[in-house]
Amino acid sequence: MTPEEFRSWILPPKQAEGDEEGEILTGEGYELSLPNLEEDEETEREALDKAVEYCRSGKVAYISVINGVGKAFIEGSKWYEIDFRLNGDMMTGMYCECMYPGLCKHLLAAAITIRALAKTAGLDTERDFTAIDENRFWSMVAPTAKRVTL
Ligand SMILES: [Zn+2]
C-alpha cells in the first residue's frame, strides 16, 4: 500500500519536538486541584453546575493527555477545543476557545470527567491516555449496530 492509498486517521495530539511550552498553551493562569475543584476560589457555582450537566449529558466527547499535555473537545453551542496540562491531579495552563472571563464550564467539565475516570474507571492520570465518550464512540464505529460491550 502506498502512502497515498492510506486513509487519513485522527491520532491523539502530540507535542511537537522543539516546541516551547509557551508556544503551545496560552493558559489563563488557572490551577485546579482535581480532588478539590469545588473548593477552588476560581470555581464559580454556576459554571460548576453547568459543567456537571455537560458531563451528565455526554457533551465531553474526547480527552487526551500525552506527556502531560492535554486536549479535550466539548460540545456546547459549538465545538470547543480546550488545552491544558495535567500533572497527576493538578490541571494547569488551561485554555478554552470560549470567551468566558474565568474558569469556564468547558474546562470544569473536562476536569470533572478526568476525576471521575480516575475514581470510577481506574484511570491512571500519571500516564498518557485517550478517552472517548462511549455513546459517541459507538455512534461513530457502528451507528446502526446494537451496542456491544467491550
Ligand atoms: Zn470554555
Backbone and ligand atoms as CSV (ligand in chain L), in Angstrom:
chain,resi,resn,atom,element,x,y,z
A,1,MET,N,N,0.857,-1.201,0.000
A,1,MET,CA,C,0.000,0.000,0.000
A,1,MET,C,C,0.888,1.245,0.000
A,2,THR,N,N,0.536,2.175,-0.862
A,2,THR,CA,C,1.327,3.405,-0.916
A,2,THR,C,C,0.798,4.398,0.125
A,3,PRO,N,N,1.624,5.354,0.514
A,3,PRO,CA,C,1.150,6.368,1.469
A,3,PRO,C,C,-0.093,7.089,0.961
A,4,GLU,N,N,-0.213,7.253,-0.371
A,4,GLU,CA,C,-1.372,7.948,-0.938
A,4,GLU,C,C,-2.648,7.122,-0.763
A,5,GLU,N,N,-2.474,5.805,-0.760
A,5,GLU,CA,C,-3.642,4.928,-0.620
A,5,GLU,C,C,-4.145,4.859,0.813
A,6,PHE,N,N,-3.260,5.163,1.731
A,6,PHE,CA,C,-3.624,5.040,3.140
A,6,PHE,C,C,-4.528,6.198,3.545
A,7,ARG,N,N,-5.671,5.847,4.116
A,7,ARG,CA,C,-6.607,6.895,4.515
A,7,ARG,C,C,-6.072,7.674,5.698
A,8,SER,N,N,-6.530,8.889,5.829
A,8,SER,CA,C,-6.050,9.689,6.962
A,8,SER,C,C,-6.792,9.289,8.232
A,9,TRP,N,N,-6.068,9.303,9.329
A,9,TRP,CA,C,-6.616,8.940,10.627
A,9,TRP,C,C,-6.415,10.096,11.583
A,10,ILE,N,N,-7.282,10.150,12.559
A,10,ILE,CA,C,-7.106,11.137,13.616
A,10,ILE,C,C,-6.393,10.467,14.777
A,11,LEU,N,N,-5.253,10.997,15.126
A,11,LEU,CA,C,-4.465,10.443,16.223
A,11,LEU,C,C,-4.459,11.435,17.375
A,12,PRO,N,N,-4.150,10.966,18.591
A,12,PRO,CA,C,-4.054,11.909,19.708
A,12,PRO,C,C,-3.004,12.968,19.392
A,13,PRO,N,N,-3.251,14.206,19.800
A,13,PRO,CA,C,-2.268,15.260,19.537
A,13,PRO,C,C,-0.983,14.962,20.274
A,14,LYS,N,N,0.120,15.334,19.681
A,14,LYS,CA,C,1.376,15.139,20.396
A,14,LYS,C,C,2.166,16.437,20.383
A,15,GLN,N,N,3.015,16.540,21.346
A,15,GLN,CA,C,3.823,17.740,21.476
A,15,GLN,C,C,4.909,17.700,20.415
A,16,ALA,N,N,4.923,18.709,19.557
A,16,ALA,CA,C,5.944,18.748,18.515
A,16,ALA,C,C,7.318,18.965,19.148
A,17,GLU,N,N,8.292,18.316,18.569
A,17,GLU,CA,C,9.642,18.464,19.117
A,17,GLU,C,C,10.128,19.894,18.949
A,18,GLY,N,N,10.765,20.402,19.974
A,18,GLY,CA,C,11.337,21.734,19.893
A,18,GLY,C,C,10.359,22.837,20.239
A,19,ASP,N,N,9.090,22.476,20.441
A,19,ASP,CA,C,8.123,23.498,20.830
A,19,ASP,C,C,8.423,24.018,22.236
A,20,GLU,N,N,8.351,25.298,22.366
A,20,GLU,CA,C,8.468,25.882,23.704
A,20,GLU,C,C,7.124,25.738,24.401
A,21,GLU,N,N,7.160,25.554,25.682
A,21,GLU,CA,C,5.920,25.389,26.439
A,21,GLU,C,C,4.971,26.550,26.170
A,22,GLY,N,N,5.503,27.764,26.141
A,22,GLY,CA,C,4.671,28.942,25.984
A,22,GLY,C,C,4.043,29.061,24.614
A,23,GLU,N,N,4.600,28.326,23.650
A,23,GLU,CA,C,4.053,28.421,22.304
A,23,GLU,C,C,2.853,27.494,22.123
A,24,ILE,N,N,2.741,26.502,22.988
A,24,ILE,CA,C,1.663,25.522,22.834
A,24,ILE,C,C,0.399,26.025,23.521
A,25,LEU,N,N,0.584,26.514,24.713
A,25,LEU,CA,C,-0.577,26.846,25.528
A,25,LEU,C,C,-0.616,28.333,25.825
A,26,THR,N,N,-1.784,28.896,25.660
A,26,THR,CA,C,-1.971,30.281,26.048
A,26,THR,C,C,-2.838,30.287,27.293
A,27,GLY,N,N,-2.329,29.666,28.331
A,27,GLY,CA,C,-3.100,29.440,29.541
A,27,GLY,C,C,-3.537,30.723,30.219
A,28,GLU,N,N,-4.640,30.612,30.910
A,28,GLU,CA,C,-5.166,31.775,31.607
A,28,GLU,C,C,-4.568,31.898,33.007
A,29,GLY,N,N,-3.666,31.008,33.329
A,29,GLY,CA,C,-3.024,31.096,34.633
A,29,GLY,C,C,-3.778,30.407,35.751
A,30,TYR,N,N,-4.798,29.635,35.395
A,30,TYR,CA,C,-5.546,28.927,36.427
A,30,TYR,C,C,-4.855,27.624,36.806
A,31,GLU,N,N,-5.054,27.236,38.046
A,31,GLU,CA,C,-4.605,25.927,38.518
A,31,GLU,C,C,-5.775,25.277,39.212
A,32,LEU,N,N,-6.022,24.033,38.893
A,32,LEU,CA,C,-7.142,23.331,39.516
A,32,LEU,C,C,-6.634,22.042,40.137
A,33,SER,N,N,-6.916,21.859,41.402
A,33,SER,CA,C,-6.660,20.583,42.042
A,33,SER,C,C,-7.906,19.734,41.847
A,34,LEU,N,N,-7.803,18.659,41.073
A,34,LEU,CA,C,-8.998,17.886,40.715
A,34,LEU,C,C,-9.787,17.398,41.939
A,35,PRO,N,N,-9.124,16.893,42.989
A,35,PRO,CA,C,-9.924,16.431,44.133
A,35,PRO,C,C,-10.677,17.566,44.827
A,36,ASN,N,N,-10.192,18.805,44.669
A,36,ASN,CA,C,-10.768,19.917,45.433
A,36,ASN,C,C,-11.349,21.013,44.549
A,37,LEU,N,N,-11.762,20.662,43.331
A,37,LEU,CA,C,-12.154,21.749,42.423
A,37,LEU,C,C,-13.397,22.486,42.885
A,38,GLU,N,N,-14.249,21.823,43.680
A,38,GLU,CA,C,-15.430,22.522,44.206
A,38,GLU,C,C,-15.034,23.632,45.178
A,39,GLU,N,N,-13.890,23.433,45.838
A,39,GLU,CA,C,-13.475,24.400,46.854
A,39,GLU,C,C,-12.577,25.494,46.284
A,40,ASP,N,N,-12.134,25.330,45.028
A,40,ASP,CA,C,-11.208,26.295,44.453
A,40,ASP,C,C,-11.878,27.668,44.375
A,41,GLU,N,N,-11.121,28.690,44.762
A,41,GLU,CA,C,-11.723,30.032,44.797
A,41,GLU,C,C,-12.051,30.559,43.402
A,42,GLU,N,N,-11.435,29.975,42.377
A,42,GLU,CA,C,-11.729,30.392,40.993
A,42,GLU,C,C,-13.001,29.733,40.465
A,43,THR,N,N,-13.447,28.684,41.129
A,43,THR,CA,C,-14.608,27.940,40.647
A,43,THR,C,C,-15.899,28.638,41.030
A,44,GLU,N,N,-16.667,29.031,40.007
A,44,GLU,CA,C,-17.949,29.680,40.269
A,44,GLU,C,C,-19.051,28.637,40.237
A,45,ARG,N,N,-19.972,28.768,41.182
A,45,ARG,CA,C,-21.047,27.801,41.358
A,45,ARG,C,C,-21.827,27.541,40.059
A,46,GLU,N,N,-22.161,28.634,39.364
A,46,GLU,CA,C,-22.985,28.496,38.165
A,46,GLU,C,C,-22.249,27.732,37.072
A,47,ALA,N,N,-20.960,28.068,36.895
A,47,ALA,CA,C,-20.163,27.364,35.879
A,47,ALA,C,C,-20.009,25.895,36.258
A,48,LEU,N,N,-19.851,25.632,37.543
A,48,LEU,CA,C,-19.702,24.253,38.012
A,48,LEU,C,C,-20.982,23.449,37.761
A,49,ASP,N,N,-22.136,24.042,38.068
A,49,ASP,CA,C,-23.404,23.357,37.835
A,49,ASP,C,C,-23.592,23.022,36.352
A,50,LYS,N,N,-23.246,23.988,35.496
A,50,LYS,CA,C,-23.360,23.748,34.053
A,50,LYS,C,C,-22.393,22.654,33.612
A,51,ALA,N,N,-21.197,22.650,34.196
A,51,ALA,CA,C,-20.190,21.641,33.840
A,51,ALA,C,C,-20.677,20.251,34.215
A,52,VAL,N,N,-21.285,20.123,35.385
A,52,VAL,CA,C,-21.820,18.823,35.814
A,52,VAL,C,C,-22.895,18.366,34.837
A,53,GLU,N,N,-23.743,19.297,34.404
A,53,GLU,CA,C,-24.797,18.976,33.441
A,53,GLU,C,C,-24.194,18.545,32.101
A,54,TYR,N,N,-23.122,19.205,31.683
A,54,TYR,CA,C,-22.410,18.811,30.458
A,54,TYR,C,C,-21.924,17.369,30.569
A,55,CYS,N,N,-21.372,17.034,31.721
A,55,CYS,CA,C,-20.858,15.668,31.924
A,55,CYS,C,C,-21.996,14.664,31.886
A,56,ARG,N,N,-23.109,14.994,32.540
A,56,ARG,CA,C,-24.260,14.083,32.586
A,56,ARG,C,C,-24.840,13.831,31.200
A,57,SER,N,N,-24.825,14.869,30.355
A,57,SER,CA,C,-25.482,14.739,29.055
A,57,SER,C,C,-24.498,14.390,27.935
A,58,GLY,N,N,-23.284,14.007,28.304
A,58,GLY,CA,C,-22.347,13.487,27.307
A,58,GLY,C,C,-21.765,14.522,26.372
A,59,LYS,N,N,-21.637,15.761,26.844
A,59,LYS,CA,C,-21.087,16.793,25.968
A,59,LYS,C,C,-19.557,16.782,25.939
A,60,VAL,N,N,-18.947,16.111,26.885
A,60,VAL,CA,C,-17.489,15.937,26.844
A,60,VAL,C,C,-17.230,14.733,25.940
A,61,ALA,N,N,-16.722,14.992,24.741
A,61,ALA,CA,C,-16.635,13.928,23.739
A,61,ALA,C,C,-15.298,13.193,23.785
A,62,TYR,N,N,-14.234,13.927,24.063
A,62,TYR,CA,C,-12.896,13.348,23.866
A,62,TYR,C,C,-11.907,14.067,24.764
A,63,ILE,N,N,-11.067,13.301,25.421
A,63,ILE,CA,C,-9.979,13.874,26.224
A,63,ILE,C,C,-8.734,13.048,25.961
A,64,SER,N,N,-7.629,13.737,25.751
A,64,SER,CA,C,-6.371,13.026,25.548
A,64,SER,C,C,-5.261,13.745,26.301
A,65,VAL,N,N,-4.391,12.987,26.931
A,65,VAL,CA,C,-3.224,13.568,27.585
A,65,VAL,C,C,-1.996,12.769,27.165
A,66,ILE,N,N,-1.063,13.452,26.533
A,66,ILE,CA,C,0.186,12.821,26.112
A,66,ILE,C,C,1.334,13.624,26.725
A,67,ASN,N,N,2.178,12.961,27.459
A,67,ASN,CA,C,3.300,13.640,28.120
A,67,ASN,C,C,2.859,14.860,28.920
A,68,GLY,N,N,1.717,14.738,29.568
A,68,GLY,CA,C,1.251,15.821,30.428
A,68,GLY,C,C,0.549,16.948,29.697
A,69,VAL,N,N,0.528,16.875,28.347
A,69,VAL,CA,C,-0.148,17.910,27.556
A,69,VAL,C,C,-1.523,17.386,27.156
A,70,GLY,N,N,-2.571,18.116,27.577
A,70,GLY,CA,C,-3.920,17.614,27.372
A,70,GLY,C,C,-4.714,18.411,26.368
A,71,LYS,N,N,-5.673,17.728,25.753
A,71,LYS,CA,C,-6.601,18.361,24.830
A,71,LYS,C,C,-7.955,17.705,25.014
A,72,ALA,N,N,-9.011,18.502,24.910
A,72,ALA,CA,C,-10.355,17.923,25.005
A,72,ALA,C,C,-11.283,18.656,24.049
A,73,PHE,N,N,-12.314,17.945,23.598
A,73,PHE,CA,C,-13.339,18.554,22.754
A,73,PHE,C,C,-14.670,18.452,23.488
A,74,ILE,N,N,-15.301,19.598,23.661
A,74,ILE,CA,C,-16.546,19.694,24.399
A,74,ILE,C,C,-17.604,20.284,23.473
A,75,GLU,N,N,-18.767,19.676,23.449
A,75,GLU,CA,C,-19.835,20.173,22.590
A,75,GLU,C,C,-20.718,21.146,23.360
A,76,GLY,N,N,-20.713,22.392,22.916
A,76,GLY,CA,C,-21.592,23.378,23.513
A,76,GLY,C,C,-22.457,23.963,22.421
A,77,SER,N,N,-22.598,25.284,22.402
A,77,SER,CA,C,-23.324,25.930,21.306
A,77,SER,C,C,-22.562,25.701,20.001
A,78,LYS,N,N,-21.245,25.438,20.126
A,78,LYS,CA,C,-20.428,24.922,19.018
A,78,LYS,C,C,-19.403,24.003,19.667
A,79,TRP,N,N,-18.471,23.481,18.894
A,79,TRP,CA,C,-17.432,22.635,19.477
A,79,TRP,C,C,-16.348,23.514,20.091
A,80,TYR,N,N,-16.005,23.225,21.312
A,80,TYR,CA,C,-14.928,23.952,21.973
A,80,TYR,C,C,-13.751,23.015,22.190
A,81,GLU,N,N,-12.592,23.492,21.769
A,81,GLU,CA,C,-11.353,22.739,21.954
A,81,GLU,C,C,-10.620,23.366,23.132
A,82,ILE,N,N,-10.262,22.575,24.103
A,82,ILE,CA,C,-9.537,23.125,25.237
A,82,ILE,C,C,-8.165,22.470,25.353
A,83,ASP,N,N,-7.225,23.239,25.854
A,83,ASP,CA,C,-5.861,22.762,26.088
A,83,ASP,C,C,-5.550,22.901,27.566
A,84,PHE,N,N,-4.733,22.013,28.063
A,84,PHE,CA,C,-4.336,22.097,29.464
A,84,PHE,C,C,-3.101,21.245,29.680
A,85,ARG,N,N,-2.573,21.358,30.863
A,85,ARG,CA,C,-1.528,20.427,31.285
A,85,ARG,C,C,-2.054,19.648,32.465
A,86,LEU,N,N,-1.688,18.388,32.528
A,86,LEU,CA,C,-2.119,17.557,33.644
A,86,LEU,C,C,-0.891,16.937,34.288
A,87,ASN,N,N,-0.764,17.216,35.570
A,87,ASN,CA,C,0.336,16.631,36.331
A,87,ASN,C,C,-0.285,15.934,37.535
A,88,GLY,N,N,-0.501,14.637,37.405
A,88,GLY,CA,C,-1.195,13.913,38.469
A,88,GLY,C,C,-2.616,14.406,38.578
A,89,ASP,N,N,-2.968,15.011,39.704
A,89,ASP,CA,C,-4.333,15.529,39.840
A,89,ASP,C,C,-4.371,17.051,39.802
A,90,MET,N,N,-3.324,17.655,39.225
A,90,MET,CA,C,-3.300,19.118,39.065
A,90,MET,C,C,-3.465,19.474,37.591
A,91,MET,N,N,-4.476,20.286,37.296
A,91,MET,CA,C,-4.658,20.822,35.948
A,91,MET,C,C,-4.139,22.253,35.935
A,92,THR,N,N,-3.262,22.549,34.997
A,92,THR,CA,C,-2.703,23.906,34.892
A,92,THR,C,C,-2.700,24.320,33.415
A,93,GLY,N,N,-2.226,25.534,33.159
A,93,GLY,CA,C,-2.072,26.004,31.787
A,93,GLY,C,C,-3.318,25.820,30.959
A,94,MET,N,N,-4.487,26.096,31.570
A,94,MET,CA,C,-5.745,25.806,30.883
A,94,MET,C,C,-6.124,26.909,29.913
A,95,TYR,N,N,-6.656,26.481,28.768
A,95,TYR,CA,C,-7.099,27.443,27.770
A,95,TYR,C,C,-8.316,26.901,27.043
A,96,CYS,N,N,-9.326,27.721,26.937
A,96,CYS,CA,C,-10.520,27.340,26.173
A,96,CYS,C,C,-10.775,28.403,25.122
A,97,GLU,N,N,-11.406,27.984,24.027
A,97,GLU,CA,C,-11.690,28.917,22.933
A,97,GLU,C,C,-12.846,29.853,23.247
A,98,CYS,N,N,-13.626,29.540,24.285
A,98,CYS,CA,C,-14.798,30.378,24.548
A,98,CYS,C,C,-14.366,31.705,25.179
A,99,MET,N,N,-15.302,32.604,25.245
A,99,MET,CA,C,-14.967,33.973,25.655
A,99,MET,C,C,-15.226,34.220,27.136
A,100,TYR,N,N,-15.595,33.165,27.861
A,100,TYR,CA,C,-15.943,33.352,29.264
A,100,TYR,C,C,-14.739,33.899,30.045
A,101,PRO,N,N,-14.945,34.973,30.800
A,101,PRO,CA,C,-13.803,35.592,31.501
A,101,PRO,C,C,-13.509,34.920,32.837
A,102,GLY,N,N,-13.128,33.688,32.809
A,102,GLY,CA,C,-12.812,32.980,34.045
A,102,GLY,C,C,-12.691,31.502,33.772
A,103,LEU,N,N,-12.798,30.734,34.834
A,103,LEU,CA,C,-12.745,29.284,34.689
A,103,LEU,C,C,-14.087,28.825,34.125
A,104,CYS,N,N,-14.108,28.436,32.846
A,104,CYS,CA,C,-15.388,28.208,32.165
A,104,CYS,C,C,-15.909,26.793,32.385
A,105,LYS,N,N,-17.169,26.595,31.990
A,105,LYS,CA,C,-17.815,25.287,32.173
A,105,LYS,C,C,-17.133,24.199,31.359
A,106,HIS,N,N,-16.510,24.569,30.234
A,106,HIS,CA,C,-15.849,23.562,29.395
A,106,HIS,C,C,-14.622,22.989,30.108
A,107,LEU,N,N,-13.811,23.891,30.682
A,107,LEU,CA,C,-12.631,23.438,31.424
A,107,LEU,C,C,-13.041,22.631,32.650
A,108,LEU,N,N,-14.065,23.116,33.341
A,108,LEU,CA,C,-14.535,22.405,34.533
A,108,LEU,C,C,-15.100,21.034,34.166
A,109,ALA,N,N,-15.799,20.957,33.032
A,109,ALA,CA,C,-16.370,19.673,32.611
A,109,ALA,C,C,-15.258,18.664,32.313
A,110,ALA,N,N,-14.182,19.126,31.691
A,110,ALA,CA,C,-13.047,18.231,31.429
A,110,ALA,C,C,-12.415,17.783,32.742
A,111,ALA,N,N,-12.263,18.720,33.678
A,111,ALA,CA,C,-11.664,18.397,34.974
A,111,ALA,C,C,-12.512,17.373,35.726
A,112,ILE,N,N,-13.826,17.588,35.731
A,112,ILE,CA,C,-14.728,16.665,36.426
A,112,ILE,C,C,-14.663,15.276,35.775
A,113,THR,N,N,-14.594,15.254,34.438
A,113,THR,CA,C,-14.546,13.974,33.721
A,113,THR,C,C,-13.279,13.202,34.053
A,114,ILE,N,N,-12.139,13.897,34.045
A,114,ILE,CA,C,-10.879,13.212,34.356
A,114,ILE,C,C,-10.915,12.664,35.780
A,115,ARG,N,N,-11.437,13.457,36.703
A,115,ARG,CA,C,-11.525,12.996,38.086
A,115,ARG,C,C,-12.441,11.766,38.198
A,116,ALA,N,N,-13.561,11.813,37.484
A,116,ALA,CA,C,-14.496,10.692,37.536
A,116,ALA,C,C,-13.886,9.439,36.904
A,117,LEU,N,N,-13.126,9.619,35.811
A,117,LEU,CA,C,-12.483,8.468,35.178
A,117,LEU,C,C,-11.469,7.833,36.123
A,118,ALA,N,N,-10.755,8.679,36.852
A,118,ALA,CA,C,-9.766,8.162,37.805
A,118,ALA,C,C,-10.462,7.414,38.937
A,119,LYS,N,N,-11.576,7.983,39.397
A,119,LYS,CA,C,-12.281,7.387,40.536
A,119,LYS,C,C,-13.030,6.122,40.161
A,120,THR,N,N,-13.752,6.166,39.047
A,120,THR,CA,C,-14.684,5.071,38.749
A,120,THR,C,C,-14.146,4.074,37.738
A,121,ALA,N,N,-13.203,4.499,36.883
A,121,ALA,CA,C,-12.719,3.590,35.834
A,121,ALA,C,C,-11.249,3.241,36.023
A,122,GLY,N,N,-10.662,3.698,37.115
A,122,GLY,CA,C,-9.275,3.339,37.397
A,122,GLY,C,C,-8.265,4.005,36.486
A,123,LEU,N,N,-8.639,5.143,35.870
A,123,LEU,CA,C,-7.689,5.851,35.016
A,123,LEU,C,C,-6.489,6.322,35.842
A,124,ASP,N,N,-5.285,6.035,35.340
A,124,ASP,CA,C,-4.059,6.494,35.989
A,124,ASP,C,C,-3.662,7.827,35.347
A,125,THR,N,N,-3.884,8.926,36.069
A,125,THR,CA,C,-3.655,10.254,35.481
A,125,THR,C,C,-2.168,10.593,35.372
A,126,GLU,N,N,-1.311,9.713,35.894
A,126,GLU,CA,C,0.138,9.927,35.732
A,126,GLU,C,C,0.597,9.442,34.359
A,127,ARG,N,N,-0.262,8.666,33.671
A,127,ARG,CA,C,0.138,8.081,32.396
A,127,ARG,C,C,-0.643,8.725,31.248
A,128,ASP,N,N,-0.134,8.533,30.025
A,128,ASP,CA,C,-0.840,9.021,28.838
A,128,ASP,C,C,-2.179,8.297,28.703
A,129,PHE,N,N,-3.179,9.001,28.227
A,129,PHE,CA,C,-4.447,8.327,27.952
A,129,PHE,C,C,-5.236,9.079,26.886
A,130,THR,N,N,-6.128,8.338,26.243
A,130,THR,CA,C,-7.109,8.925,25.347
A,130,THR,C,C,-8.455,8.327,25.719
A,131,ALA,N,N,-9.433,9.165,25.941
A,131,ALA,CA,C,-10.740,8.686,26.363
A,131,ALA,C,C,-11.812,9.311,25.468
A,132,ILE,N,N,-12.746,8.474,25.028
A,132,ILE,CA,C,-13.851,8.926,24.172
A,132,ILE,C,C,-15.167,8.510,24.815
A,133,ASP,N,N,-16.109,9.413,24.855
A,133,ASP,CA,C,-17.438,9.094,25.382
A,133,ASP,C,C,-17.988,7.855,24.671
A,134,GLU,N,N,-18.486,6.916,25.445
A,134,GLU,CA,C,-18.871,5.625,24.886
A,134,GLU,C,C,-19.949,5.737,23.809
A,135,ASN,N,N,-20.969,6.548,24.056
A,135,ASN,CA,C,-22.043,6.673,23.066
A,135,ASN,C,C,-21.535,7.252,21.762
A,136,ARG,N,N,-20.626,8.231,21.867
A,136,ARG,CA,C,-20.071,8.836,20.655
A,136,ARG,C,C,-19.213,7.824,19.905
A,137,PHE,N,N,-18.457,7.032,20.674
A,137,PHE,CA,C,-17.618,6.020,20.050
A,137,PHE,C,C,-18.467,5.058,19.220
A,138,TRP,N,N,-19.534,4.519,19.844
A,138,TRP,CA,C,-20.338,3.535,19.115
A,138,TRP,C,C,-21.117,4.168,17.978
A,139,SER,N,N,-21.519,5.415,18.124
A,139,SER,CA,C,-22.246,6.045,17.026
A,139,SER,C,C,-21.324,6.292,15.831
A,140,MET,N,N,-19.992,6.371,16.117
A,140,MET,CA,C,-19.044,6.527,15.011
A,140,MET,C,C,-18.736,5.193,14.347
A,141,VAL,N,N,-18.424,4.175,15.152
A,141,VAL,CA,C,-17.922,2.935,14.556
A,141,VAL,C,C,-19.036,2.001,14.103
A,142,ALA,N,N,-20.190,2.075,14.734
A,142,ALA,CA,C,-21.262,1.154,14.365
A,142,ALA,C,C,-22.612,1.805,14.629
A,143,PRO,N,N,-22.913,2.866,13.860
A,143,PRO,CA,C,-24.094,3.672,14.158
A,143,PRO,C,C,-25.407,2.891,14.132
A,144,THR,N,N,-25.483,1.823,13.323
A,144,THR,CA,C,-26.753,1.112,13.209
A,144,THR,C,C,-26.745,-0.195,13.995
A,145,ALA,N,N,-25.568,-0.568,14.507
A,145,ALA,CA,C,-25.483,-1.858,15.201
A,145,ALA,C,C,-25.967,-1.731,16.643
A,146,LYS,N,N,-26.386,-2.835,17.175
A,146,LYS,CA,C,-26.735,-2.880,18.575
A,146,LYS,C,C,-25.444,-2.710,19.367
A,147,ARG,N,N,-25.527,-1.954,20.450
A,147,ARG,CA,C,-24.320,-1.680,21.226
A,147,ARG,C,C,-23.716,-2.964,21.783
A,148,VAL,N,N,-22.418,-3.052,21.653
A,148,VAL,CA,C,-21.689,-4.212,22.163
A,148,VAL,C,C,-20.883,-3.753,23.370
A,149,THR,N,N,-20.773,-4.586,24.355
A,149,THR,CA,C,-19.925,-4.241,25.496
A,149,THR,C,C,-18.531,-4.792,25.278
A,150,LEU,N,N,-17.552,-3.930,25.338
A,150,LEU,CA,C,-16.165,-4.356,25.121
A,150,LEU,C,C,-15.703,-5.247,26.271
L,1,ZN,ZN,ZN,-14.880,27.470,27.694
